[in-house]
């Protein structure tokens, strides 16, 4: 993925507008992955190379003309999840406990406190630690 192509689409406002609008459709795993990347990007501990990968992935998430349109039920976020997963794998060592906690807190705001029982949150968390 050429992340520089999507950097121009990234902004804090655009990111939170997108996940707020499509949280339910995108699903817990996609939103949690995006939040982990967002808070890792915001962290002063994350190196520039990792931030470049993150901003490219988040820019793709926000990009209005996805490969698979986000408005399509069930399949609309498959490409986004793939890009987010790839980015998470690349920057996993930069996702610390503070980043995870901020992502979980925002996830609770979006989906409610019961979301922490969701297996997708646990799976993403486990994948990052390995």
TIVO-2410 file (N, C-alpha, C; in nm, 3 decimals):
# residues 130
REC num residu      c1      c2      c3 atome chaine
REC   1      X   0.084  -0.118   0.000     N      A
REC   1      X   0.000   0.000   0.000    CA      A
REC   1      X   0.088   0.124   0.000     C      A
REC   2      X   0.056   0.218  -0.084     N      A
REC   2      X   0.127   0.345  -0.087    CA      A
REC   2      X   0.056   0.442   0.005     C      A
REC   3      X   0.102   0.448   0.132     N      A
REC   3      X   0.032   0.528   0.231    CA      A
REC   3      X   0.030   0.677   0.199     C      A
REC   4      X   0.130   0.727   0.127     N      A
REC   4      X   0.134   0.869   0.096    CA      A
REC   4      X   0.015   0.912   0.011     C      A
REC   5      X  -0.041   0.820  -0.064     N      A
REC   5      X  -0.157   0.848  -0.148    CA      A
REC   5      X  -0.280   0.885  -0.064     C      A
REC   6      X  -0.288   0.833   0.058     N      A
REC   6      X  -0.407   0.852   0.141    CA      A
REC   6      X  -0.387   0.950   0.256     C      A
REC   7      X  -0.263   0.994   0.280     N      A
REC   7      X  -0.235   1.085   0.390    CA      A
REC   7      X  -0.321   1.210   0.387     C      A
REC   8      X  -0.346   1.263   0.269     N      A
REC   8      X  -0.420   1.389   0.257    CA      A
REC   8      X  -0.565   1.376   0.304     C      A
REC   9      X  -0.616   1.256   0.315     N      A
REC   9      X  -0.753   1.236   0.359    CA      A
REC   9      X  -0.766   1.227   0.511     C      A
REC  10      X  -0.652   1.217   0.578     N      A
REC  10      X  -0.656   1.201   0.723    CA      A
REC  10      X  -0.668   1.334   0.795     C      A
REC  11      X  -0.757   1.339   0.890     N      A
REC  11      X  -0.763   1.445   0.990    CA      A
REC  11      X  -0.837   1.387   1.110     C      A
REC  12      X  -0.814   1.442   1.224     N      A
REC  12      X  -0.881   1.395   1.346    CA      A
REC  12      X  -1.033   1.401   1.328     C      A
REC  13      X  -1.080   1.514   1.274     N      A
REC  13      X  -1.224   1.534   1.257    CA      A
REC  13      X  -1.283   1.432   1.160     C      A
REC  14      X  -1.214   1.411   1.048     N      A
REC  14      X  -1.264   1.315   0.948    CA      A
REC  14      X  -1.265   1.173   1.003     C      A
REC  15      X  -1.161   1.139   1.082     N      A
REC  15      X  -1.155   1.005   1.141    CA      A
REC  15      X  -1.273   0.981   1.234     C      A
REC  16      X  -1.296   1.072   1.329     N      A
REC  16      X  -1.404   1.051   1.425    CA      A
REC  16      X  -1.542   1.064   1.360     C      A
REC  17      X  -1.554   1.143   1.255     N      A
REC  17      X  -1.680   1.151   1.183    CA      A
REC  17      X  -1.710   1.016   1.115     C      A
REC  18      X  -1.608   0.958   1.054     N      A
REC  18      X  -1.625   0.830   0.983    CA      A
REC  18      X  -1.660   0.718   1.082     C      A
REC  19      X  -1.586   0.707   1.189     N      A
REC  19      X  -1.616   0.595   1.280    CA      A
REC  19      X  -1.746   0.617   1.355     C      A
REC  20      X  -1.781   0.743   1.381     N      A
REC  20      X  -1.909   0.770   1.445    CA      A
REC  20      X  -2.026   0.734   1.355     C      A
REC  21      X  -2.011   0.762   1.228     N      A
REC  21      X  -2.118   0.736   1.131    CA      A
REC  21      X  -2.133   0.587   1.100     C      A
REC  22      X  -2.021   0.515   1.093     N      A
REC  22      X  -2.024   0.376   1.047    CA      A
REC  22      X  -1.985   0.274   1.155     C      A
REC  23      X  -1.984   0.314   1.280     N      A
REC  23      X  -1.938   0.223   1.386    CA      A
REC  23      X  -2.011   0.090   1.384     C      A
REC  24      X  -2.142   0.095   1.381     N      A
REC  24      X  -2.220  -0.030   1.386    CA      A
REC  24      X  -2.198  -0.116   1.261     C      A
REC  25      X  -2.195  -0.051   1.145     N      A
REC  25      X  -2.178  -0.125   1.021    CA      A
REC  25      X  -2.038  -0.184   1.008     C      A
REC  26      X  -1.938  -0.107   1.050     N      A
REC  26      X  -1.799  -0.152   1.037    CA      A
REC  26      X  -1.769  -0.266   1.133     C      A
REC  27      X  -1.829  -0.262   1.250     N      A
REC  27      X  -1.807  -0.366   1.349    CA      A
REC  27      X  -1.699  -0.330   1.448     C      A
REC  28      X  -1.700  -0.401   1.557     N      A
REC  28      X  -1.611  -0.375   1.669    CA      A
REC  28      X  -1.464  -0.389   1.629     C      A
REC  29      X  -1.431  -0.493   1.557     N      A
REC  29      X  -1.290  -0.519   1.523    CA      A
REC  29      X  -1.232  -0.407   1.437     C      A
REC  30      X  -1.306  -0.362   1.338     N      A
REC  30      X  -1.256  -0.255   1.251    CA      A
REC  30      X  -1.242  -0.125   1.329     C      A
REC  31      X  -1.340  -0.093   1.410     N      A
REC  31      X  -1.334   0.032   1.486    CA      A
REC  31      X  -1.224   0.026   1.591     C      A
REC  32      X  -1.212  -0.086   1.661     N      A
REC  32      X  -1.106  -0.099   1.761    CA      A
REC  32      X  -0.968  -0.091   1.695     C      A
REC  33      X  -0.953  -0.152   1.581     N      A
REC  33      X  -0.826  -0.145   1.508    CA      A
REC  33      X  -0.794  -0.001   1.470     C      A
REC  34      X  -0.894   0.070   1.419     N      A
REC  34      X  -0.875   0.209   1.384    CA      A
REC  34      X  -0.840   0.295   1.504     C      A
REC  35      X  -0.905   0.269   1.615     N      A
REC  35      X  -0.877   0.346   1.737    CA      A
REC  35      X  -0.736   0.318   1.790     C      A
REC  36      X  -0.694   0.192   1.785     N      A
REC  36      X  -0.557   0.160   1.827    CA      A
REC  36      X  -0.456   0.237   1.742     C      A
REC  37      X  -0.480   0.240   1.613     N      A
REC  37      X  -0.389   0.312   1.524    CA      A
REC  37      X  -0.395   0.462   1.550     C      A
REC  38      X  -0.514   0.514   1.569     N      A
REC  38      X  -0.529   0.657   1.594    CA      A
REC  38      X  -0.452   0.699   1.720     C      A
REC  39      X  -0.473   0.626   1.829     N      A
REC  39      X  -0.406   0.665   1.953    CA      A
REC  39      X  -0.256   0.637   1.949     C      A
REC  40      X  -0.214   0.537   1.872     N      A
REC  40      X  -0.070   0.517   1.853    CA      A
REC  40      X  -0.011   0.634   1.774     C      A
REC  41      X  -0.086   0.683   1.676     N      A
REC  41      X  -0.040   0.799   1.598    CA      A
REC  41      X  -0.028   0.923   1.688     C      A
REC  42      X  -0.120   0.939   1.781     N      A
REC  42      X  -0.120   1.054   1.871    CA      A
REC  42      X  -0.011   1.044   1.978     C      A
REC  43      X   0.039   0.926   2.003     N      A
REC  43      X   0.138   0.905   2.109    CA      A
REC  43      X   0.274   0.966   2.071     C      A
REC  44      X   0.334   1.038   2.164     N      A
REC  44      X   0.468   1.092   2.138    CA      A
REC  44      X   0.574   0.982   2.133     C      A
REC  45      X   0.542   0.863   2.179     N      A
REC  45      X   0.637   0.751   2.180    CA      A
REC  45      X   0.645   0.677   2.047     C      A
REC  46      X   0.553   0.706   1.955     N      A
REC  46      X   0.550   0.636   1.827    CA      A
REC  46      X   0.646   0.704   1.730     C      A
REC  47      X   0.739   0.627   1.672     N      A
REC  47      X   0.835   0.685   1.578    CA      A
REC  47      X   0.770   0.731   1.447     C      A
REC  48      X   0.840   0.818   1.376     N      A
REC  48      X   0.787   0.877   1.252    CA      A
REC  48      X   0.753   0.773   1.147     C      A
REC  49      X   0.834   0.670   1.134     N      A
REC  49      X   0.807   0.567   1.032    CA      A
REC  49      X   0.674   0.499   1.061     C      A
REC  50      X   0.650   0.465   1.187     N      A
REC  50      X   0.524   0.402   1.224    CA      A
REC  50      X   0.407   0.499   1.202     C      A
REC  51      X   0.428   0.626   1.233     N      A
REC  51      X   0.323   0.725   1.213    CA      A
REC  51      X   0.288   0.739   1.064     C      A
REC  52      X   0.387   0.726   0.978     N      A
REC  52      X   0.361   0.733   0.833    CA      A
REC  52      X   0.271   0.618   0.789     C      A
REC  53      X   0.297   0.499   0.842     N      A
REC  53      X   0.214   0.382   0.810    CA      A
REC  53      X   0.072   0.403   0.863     C      A
REC  54      X   0.063   0.452   0.986     N      A
REC  54      X  -0.067   0.473   1.049    CA      A
REC  54      X  -0.150   0.575   0.973     C      A
REC  55      X  -0.089   0.687   0.940     N      A
REC  55      X  -0.166   0.792   0.873    CA      A
REC  55      X  -0.212   0.747   0.735     C      A
REC  56      X  -0.134   0.664   0.670     N      A
REC  56      X  -0.178   0.609   0.542    CA      A
REC  56      X  -0.298   0.518   0.559     C      A
REC  57      X  -0.295   0.432   0.660     N      A
REC  57      X  -0.407   0.340   0.685    CA      A
REC  57      X  -0.533   0.416   0.726     C      A
REC  58      X  -0.518   0.513   0.815     N      A
REC  58      X  -0.634   0.590   0.858    CA      A
REC  58      X  -0.687   0.678   0.745     C      A
REC  59      X  -0.598   0.729   0.663     N      A
REC  59      X  -0.641   0.805   0.546    CA      A
REC  59      X  -0.722   0.717   0.451     C      A
REC  60      X  -0.679   0.592   0.433     N      A
REC  60      X  -0.754   0.498   0.349    CA      A
REC  60      X  -0.892   0.473   0.408     C      A
REC  61      X  -0.898   0.457   0.540     N      A
REC  61      X  -1.027   0.435   0.607    CA      A
REC  61      X  -1.122   0.550   0.578     C      A
REC  62      X  -1.071   0.671   0.578     N      A
REC  62      X  -1.152   0.790   0.557    CA      A
REC  62      X  -1.179   0.816   0.409     C      A
REC  63      X  -1.090   0.769   0.323     N      A
REC  63      X  -1.098   0.792   0.179    CA      A
REC  63      X  -1.240   0.765   0.129     C      A
REC  64      X  -1.300   0.861   0.059     N      A
REC  64      X  -1.440   0.845   0.020    CA      A
REC  64      X  -1.466   0.743  -0.091     C      A
REC  65      X  -1.364   0.700  -0.164     N      A
REC  65      X  -1.384   0.607  -0.275    CA      A
REC  65      X  -1.307   0.478  -0.252     C      A
REC  66      X  -1.349   0.400  -0.155     N      A
REC  66      X  -1.285   0.273  -0.125    CA      A
REC  66      X  -1.295   0.176  -0.242     C      A
REC  67      X  -1.211   0.075  -0.238     N      A
REC  67      X  -1.219  -0.034  -0.337    CA      A
REC  67      X  -1.356  -0.101  -0.324     C      A
REC  68      X  -1.398  -0.127  -0.201     N      A
REC  68      X  -1.530  -0.182  -0.174    CA      A
REC  68      X  -1.606  -0.074  -0.099     C      A
REC  69      X  -1.716  -0.029  -0.153     N      A
REC  69      X  -1.792   0.082  -0.093    CA      A
REC  69      X  -1.839   0.047   0.047     C      A
REC  70      X  -1.816   0.141   0.141     N      A
REC  70      X  -1.853   0.119   0.281    CA      A
REC  70      X  -2.003   0.109   0.303     C      A
REC  71      X  -2.081   0.152   0.209     N      A
REC  71      X  -2.227   0.146   0.226    CA      A
REC  71      X  -2.284   0.008   0.194     C      A
REC  72      X  -2.203  -0.081   0.139     N      A
REC  72      X  -2.251  -0.216   0.109    CA      A
REC  72      X  -2.260  -0.297   0.237     C      A
REC  73      X  -2.374  -0.356   0.264     N      A
REC  73      X  -2.389  -0.434   0.387    CA      A
REC  73      X  -2.292  -0.553   0.391     C      A
REC  74      X  -2.236  -0.578   0.504     N      A
REC  74      X  -2.149  -0.691   0.536    CA      A
REC  74      X  -2.011  -0.688   0.470     C      A
REC  75      X  -1.999  -0.642   0.347     N      A
REC  75      X  -1.869  -0.646   0.279    CA      A
REC  75      X  -1.803  -0.510   0.264     C      A
REC  76      X  -1.874  -0.405   0.298     N      A
REC  76      X  -1.824  -0.271   0.274    CA      A
REC  76      X  -1.698  -0.233   0.348     C      A
REC  77      X  -1.668  -0.299   0.458     N      A
REC  77      X  -1.550  -0.263   0.536    CA      A
REC  77      X  -1.441  -0.370   0.532     C      A
REC  78      X  -1.455  -0.468   0.444     N      A
REC  78      X  -1.357  -0.576   0.433    CA      A
REC  78      X  -1.221  -0.520   0.394     C      A
REC  79      X  -1.218  -0.433   0.295     N      A
REC  79      X  -1.090  -0.375   0.251    CA      A
REC  79      X  -1.030  -0.287   0.359     C      A
REC  80      X  -1.115  -0.210   0.428     N      A
REC  80      X  -1.066  -0.125   0.537    CA      A
REC  80      X  -1.003  -0.209   0.647     C      A
REC  81      X  -1.071  -0.317   0.685     N      A
REC  81      X  -1.019  -0.403   0.790    CA      A
REC  81      X  -0.886  -0.465   0.749     C      A
REC  82      X  -0.873  -0.501   0.623     N      A
REC  82      X  -0.746  -0.556   0.574    CA      A
REC  82      X  -0.633  -0.456   0.587     C      A
REC  83      X  -0.658  -0.332   0.547     N      A
REC  83      X  -0.557  -0.227   0.555    CA      A
REC  83      X  -0.524  -0.197   0.701     C      A
REC  84      X  -0.626  -0.189   0.786     N      A
REC  84      X  -0.602  -0.162   0.928    CA      A
REC  84      X  -0.522  -0.276   0.991     C      A
REC  85      X  -0.556  -0.400   0.956     N      A
REC  85      X  -0.483  -0.515   1.009    CA      A
REC  85      X  -0.338  -0.515   0.966     C      A
REC  86      X  -0.314  -0.482   0.840     N      A
REC  86      X  -0.177  -0.473   0.789    CA      A
REC  86      X  -0.099  -0.366   0.866     C      A
REC  87      X  -0.160  -0.250   0.884     N      A
REC  87      X  -0.094  -0.141   0.956    CA      A
REC  87      X  -0.067  -0.180   1.102     C      A
REC  88      X  -0.164  -0.245   1.165     N      A
REC  88      X  -0.144  -0.290   1.304    CA      A
REC  88      X  -0.027  -0.385   1.314     C      A
REC  89      X  -0.017  -0.476   1.221     N      A
REC  89      X   0.095  -0.572   1.222    CA      A
REC  89      X   0.229  -0.499   1.208     C      A
REC  90      X   0.231  -0.393   1.128     N      A
REC  90      X   0.355  -0.319   1.105    CA      A
REC  90      X   0.397  -0.234   1.226     C      A
REC  91      X   0.301  -0.187   1.304     N      A
REC  91      X   0.333  -0.094   1.413    CA      A
REC  91      X   0.301  -0.151   1.552     C      A
REC  92      X   0.276  -0.281   1.559     N      A
REC  92      X   0.234  -0.344   1.685    CA      A
REC  92      X   0.325  -0.313   1.802     C      A
REC  93      X   0.455  -0.304   1.778     N      A
REC  93      X   0.547  -0.278   1.889    CA      A
REC  93      X   0.532  -0.138   1.947     C      A
REC  94      X   0.459  -0.052   1.878     N      A
REC  94      X   0.438   0.085   1.925    CA      A
REC  94      X   0.304   0.104   1.994     C      A
REC  95      X   0.230  -0.004   2.012     N      A
REC  95      X   0.101   0.004   2.077    CA      A
REC  95      X   0.118  -0.040   2.221     C      A
REC  96      X   0.126   0.059   2.308     N      A
REC  96      X   0.150   0.032   2.449    CA      A
REC  96      X   0.018   0.030   2.527     C      A
REC  97      X   0.027   0.009   2.658     N      A
REC  97      X  -0.093  -0.001   2.741    CA      A
REC  97      X  -0.176   0.127   2.741     C      A
REC  98      X  -0.111   0.242   2.734     N      A
REC  98      X  -0.183   0.369   2.731    CA      A
REC  98      X  -0.267   0.379   2.605     C      A
REC  99      X  -0.210   0.343   2.492     N      A
REC  99      X  -0.281   0.343   2.364    CA      A
REC  99      X  -0.400   0.248   2.370     C      A
REC 100      X  -0.378   0.129   2.421     N      A
REC 100      X  -0.485   0.029   2.432    CA      A
REC 100      X  -0.599   0.080   2.520     C      A
REC 101      X  -0.565   0.142   2.633     N      A
REC 101      X  -0.668   0.191   2.725    CA      A
REC 101      X  -0.751   0.303   2.661     C      A
REC 102      X  -0.685   0.395   2.592     N      A
REC 102      X  -0.758   0.503   2.525    CA      A
REC 102      X  -0.852   0.446   2.418     C      A
REC 103      X  -0.805   0.347   2.344     N      A
REC 103      X  -0.888   0.283   2.241    CA      A
REC 103      X  -1.008   0.213   2.304     C      A
REC 104      X  -0.985   0.144   2.413     N      A
REC 104      X  -1.096   0.075   2.483    CA      A
REC 104      X  -1.197   0.175   2.537     C      A
REC 105      X  -1.149   0.284   2.594     N      A
REC 105      X  -1.240   0.385   2.649    CA      A
REC 105      X  -1.329   0.443   2.540     C      A
REC 106      X  -1.271   0.474   2.426     N      A
REC 106      X  -1.350   0.529   2.315    CA      A
REC 106      X  -1.444   0.424   2.258     C      A
REC 107      X  -1.399   0.300   2.254     N      A
REC 107      X  -1.484   0.190   2.207    CA      A
REC 107      X  -1.608   0.179   2.296     C      A
REC 108      X  -1.589   0.192   2.426     N      A
REC 108      X  -1.703   0.189   2.520    CA      A
REC 108      X  -1.798   0.304   2.493     C      A
REC 109      X  -1.744   0.423   2.461     N      A
REC 109      X  -1.829   0.537   2.428    CA      A
REC 109      X  -1.915   0.508   2.306     C      A
REC 110      X  -1.858   0.440   2.208     N      A
REC 110      X  -1.929   0.413   2.083    CA      A
REC 110      X  -2.027   0.297   2.092     C      A
REC 111      X  -1.989   0.191   2.163     N      A
REC 111      X  -2.068   0.068   2.163    CA      A
REC 111      X  -2.130   0.033   2.299     C      A
REC 112      X  -2.090   0.100   2.405     N      A
REC 112      X  -2.136   0.067   2.539    CA      A
REC 112      X  -2.037  -0.022   2.612     C      A
REC 113      X  -2.052  -0.033   2.742     N      A
REC 113      X  -1.954  -0.105   2.825    CA      A
REC 113      X  -1.950  -0.255   2.796     C      A
REC 114      X  -2.057  -0.310   2.747     N      A
REC 114      X  -2.060  -0.454   2.717    CA      A
REC 114      X  -1.966  -0.493   2.604     C      A
REC 115      X  -1.919  -0.396   2.529     N      A
REC 115      X  -1.830  -0.424   2.416    CA      A
REC 115      X  -1.701  -0.492   2.461     C      A
REC 116      X  -1.660  -0.472   2.583     N      A
REC 116      X  -1.536  -0.531   2.631    CA      A
REC 116      X  -1.546  -0.683   2.645     C      A
REC 117      X  -1.665  -0.736   2.640     N      A
REC 117      X  -1.685  -0.882   2.642    CA      A
REC 117      X  -1.672  -0.940   2.502     C      A
REC 118      X  -1.668  -0.854   2.404     N      A
REC 118      X  -1.668  -0.893   2.263    CA      A
REC 118      X  -1.537  -0.964   2.228     C      A
REC 119      X  -1.546  -1.078   2.164     N      A
REC 119      X  -1.426  -1.156   2.132    CA      A
REC 119      X  -1.333  -1.085   2.034     C      A
REC 120      X  -1.388  -0.999   1.949     N      A
REC 120      X  -1.303  -0.929   1.853    CA      A
REC 120      X  -1.207  -0.833   1.921     C      A
REC 121      X  -1.246  -0.774   2.031     N      A
REC 121      X  -1.157  -0.686   2.106    CA      A
REC 121      X  -1.044  -0.769   2.166     C      A
REC 122      X  -1.078  -0.883   2.221     N      A
REC 122      X  -0.978  -0.971   2.281    CA      A
REC 122      X  -0.883  -1.025   2.175     C      A
REC 123      X  -0.936  -1.065   2.059     N      A
REC 123      X  -0.853  -1.120   1.952    CA      A
REC 123      X  -0.753  -1.018   1.899     C      A
REC 124      X  -0.800  -0.896   1.875     N      A
REC 124      X  -0.709  -0.791   1.827    CA      A
REC 124      X  -0.602  -0.765   1.931     C      A
REC 125      X  -0.642  -0.758   2.055     N      A
REC 125      X  -0.551  -0.736   2.166    CA      A
REC 125      X  -0.445  -0.847   2.170     C      A
REC 126      X  -0.489  -0.972   2.157     N      A
REC 126      X  -0.397  -1.086   2.161    CA      A
REC 126      X  -0.300  -1.081   2.041     C      A
REC 127      X  -0.354  -1.049   1.923     N      A
REC 127      X  -0.272  -1.042   1.802    CA      A
REC 127      X  -0.161  -0.938   1.816     C      A
REC 128      X  -0.190  -0.829   1.880     N      A
REC 128      X  -0.092  -0.721   1.897    CA      A
REC 128      X   0.019  -0.765   1.991     C      A
REC 129      X  -0.017  -0.837   2.096     N      A
REC 129      X   0.083  -0.877   2.196    CA      A
REC 129      X   0.176  -0.986   2.144     C      A
REC 130      X   0.136  -1.063   2.045     N      A
REC 130      X   0.219  -1.174   1.995    CA      A
REC 130      X   0.324  -1.130   1.900     C      A
***
